[in-house]
Amino acid sequence: MRFEFATATRILFGLGVLREVTPLAAEMGVRPLVVSGKGVERVAPLLSFLAAGNLKPVLFVVAGEPTTNDVRQGVALARQNACDFVIGFGGGSPMDTAKAIAAMLTNSGELLEYLEVIGQGKPLEVPAAPVIAIPTTAGTGSEVTRNAVLASPEHGVKVSLRSPHMLPRLALVDPELTYSAPPPITASTGLDAFTQLVEPFVTPAANPITDGICREGMRRAARSLRRAYQDGGNSQAREDMAIASLFGGLALANAKLGAVHGFAGVLGGLFPAPHGAVCGRLLPEVMAVNIRALRERDPDNRALARYEDVARLLTGAPGAVAEDTVAWSAALCRDLAIPSLATYGITAADFPRIISGASRASSMKGNPITLTEGELAEILERAW
Ligand code: NAD
């Protein structure tokens, strides 16, 4: 057995830890580029904490899930203002934007050269500028991952900029920051976290560290996602989901994902669909088709026992079988009002290009079994 585990240099977790940011930020530099999402009022306390430490933040707002152009604009703004470090404050979108800007601030050349799938996938030559990642959703775990997911509108796909150099210097996880997330955002981001705990658990690239992290994360998400959705002020549920999200990030960065994320990257590049909601809608269908394919073609694959473990963990029933994961997660999606894929304007005519893109996606390589084109189409039909 050989494995490696890498994460953010430091992880600080707890209710109210945002209030500790001033001296931690001062260790990184003097002028941060602060990348935030649309809800600019949410970032105001952070800006005050930074100002209190005589740091001179420059604010950069990203409207939605980031594009390659957002990164180019952010780099230009950071250069104009001589920013020496970057803070990503918000959901996965601003955190990913911050990580990509920090990478391109120190590495020469054009962003596309470094992007996988649509570019040359050139490795980053030098470490990124320091990054502090502060999540306000419990979903992506981007605060501890080494990639940034960027949409390229001209290619119609979302791809990653990926490098060990992109691991944040500090992940500051304060569950209190997620209290304001409304139910639909709690639902979609929470399902992203849940998927990022299931896929790295059944992939052949799992290792003993990610296994432990996934088990604990799934346990917390299973008991708390519905509660966080129904009662956003439930501090125990929010804390569990912030841990589940963080653990999903730790797991995906050190194992692999699977077919859900293989599809999600393509769908998110072609249609205006929230990443987590797409993941949630696909998860039961991918599990159903994966389990059937494993039983038919590779019955000794250890992923079947893994799915059985997941089923026991989710249902609490000692006699649960792999297939029970499907009904459990489908019921969760129903309770969380996750819409079908057709809601986003996807039609059957789009299936061939979605399948072709998903087959090439890097996440697809982590799936426990290679799925046929027919099986990929079946997943889309079931989730549609
Ligand atoms: P997001 O960052 O796009 O935010 C979704 C919405 O929630 C936005 O409208 C935002 O303004 C709002 N929001 C955020 N925090 C809030 C709060 N506390 N209260 C109220 N509203 C709030 O969504 P996300 O799901 O966190 O991130 C999605 C992006 O992350 C996608 O681009 C996805 O591909 C990427 N992603 C990256 C990784 C990684 O490892 N880098 C992993 C998974 C997903």
Residues whose N, C-alpha, C, O or C-beta is under 5 A from the ligand:
A	BS01	NAD	G37 K38 G39 G64 E65 P66 G90 G91 G92 S93 P94 D96 T136 T137 G139 T140 S142 T145 N147 A148 V149 L177 T178 S180 A181 P182 I185 T189 H275 G276
